[in-house]
């Protein structure tokens, strides 16, 4: 009887807490909807921190004694970023007490930061924050940071910051100027001792939309962020990018060649898509000479992401950047997203310091002023993307010219995985290739010496006018062995 009574009290407490959370999020959704009915207002910067340049901002250190939740027994901590440099728009931060759900606004102060040799400003705002958690024993490790517009970066155990997620993308790579929505205000729910997840809420604003967001962050080898987004349109937009991801690709196996001691320089090397029909697709990233926008059309996608598939240090040779430890970011929709496309934007860049890769979901249906939308999904920061599919994966895709035919290109695609290593040596492996434009001149398969991998050689002649969408996978006896390799070659 005593045991039943204790369980009953715990259950009622959990239900009450969950109900309170739903009530708060419902209020925030109402606030976002009301805001979308009003003209957009831009937040003013903190004047004293506008002049903080790159070097001065990098030199600022957060004082550990100002950390949130240092006491209380929880494994979660919060550190803050000051306004300055690129991050001049202040955000409001609040804490929701776990006991009575009361809300307390946090106040920023220059005393929370060590400005070093620079002049300490008279006032400072919060530009963002980061959550820490002991992923490696007693040390508190960063697990996610929210800083700048609607950007946030989750990382898991053994990973370093790389690709970023965003709350929303509006009119990316369109003739009309792109909007960069901003998270204006956050509410951090105080965790209890023993909690393995942390909940926070955010209000998003932009000229085109207002939104209420709920995030549940769960740290681990794969840190996950469960997102519930409710959006309200101030005006119609050409492209509404859902679950956008941003990354950097300067050079890699697919090129371009650079005069650099490092063979590859990138945060991500490919776009992966798991379609609603269950097909796994891999599109290698590139650093094109001109802006390239492409799309993978689908219905109710199961997942997509920008992945860092190459994990060998020798392929990067950069002990500072540690590109081999950058996370792969994987999006898993919850519920049906309907018809649309995973859109990939590749922007030319001369430098590894500029993000030039963007990927997001775009619905087939246009969005109009006053429309309300709802999306739920999970973001995983992972390093074990082989676990996403049992099929053999593309581990390298290289290309080059074909002597004597200026219109043709040669692709060499290497596949690796258990589905290939388990094959009997003499078993026939077949290629399945489609070319949307131009002609397929050759499709041969070989097995590199001392390896169970397979390489697919494709010679494609372009027609000189249209881009050619190429898809290829390997089978044996009609059984699929590999994911689908996909690339677009342009004349």
Secondary structure as UniProt FT lines:
FT   HELIX           2..36
FT   HELIX           47..49
FT   TURN            50..51
FT   HELIX           54..58
FT   STRAND          61..62
FT   HELIX           64..66
FT   STRAND          77..82
FT   TURN            85..86
FT   STRAND          92..96
FT   TURN            98..100
FT   STRAND          103..105
FT   HELIX           110..112
FT   STRAND          113..114
FT   TURN            116..117
FT   STRAND          126..136
FT   TURN            137..138
FT   STRAND          139..147
FT   TURN            149..150
FT   STRAND          151..154
FT   TURN            157..158
FT   STRAND          164..166
FT   STRAND          169..170
FT   TURN            172..173
FT   STRAND          182..189
FT   TURN            193..194
FT   STRAND          198..205
FT   STRAND          209..218
FT   STRAND          223..233
FT   STRAND          240..247
FT   STRAND          249..251
FT   TURN            253..254
FT   STRAND          265..266
FT   STRAND          270..274
FT   TURN            276..277
FT   STRAND          280..284
FT   STRAND          292..299
FT   STRAND          303..307
FT   HELIX           313..315
FT   TURN            319..321
FT   HELIX           323..325
FT   STRAND          328..334
FT   STRAND          339..346
FT   TURN            352..353
FT   STRAND          357..363
FT   TURN            369..370
FT   STRAND          372..382
FT   HELIX           385..388
FT   STRAND          392..402
FT   TURN            403..404
FT   STRAND          405..416
FT   HELIX           418..421
FT   TURN            425..426
FT   STRAND          430..435
FT   STRAND          439..446
FT   TURN            449..450
FT   STRAND          454..461
FT   STRAND          468..476
FT   TURN            477..478
FT   STRAND          479..480
FT   STRAND          484..489
//
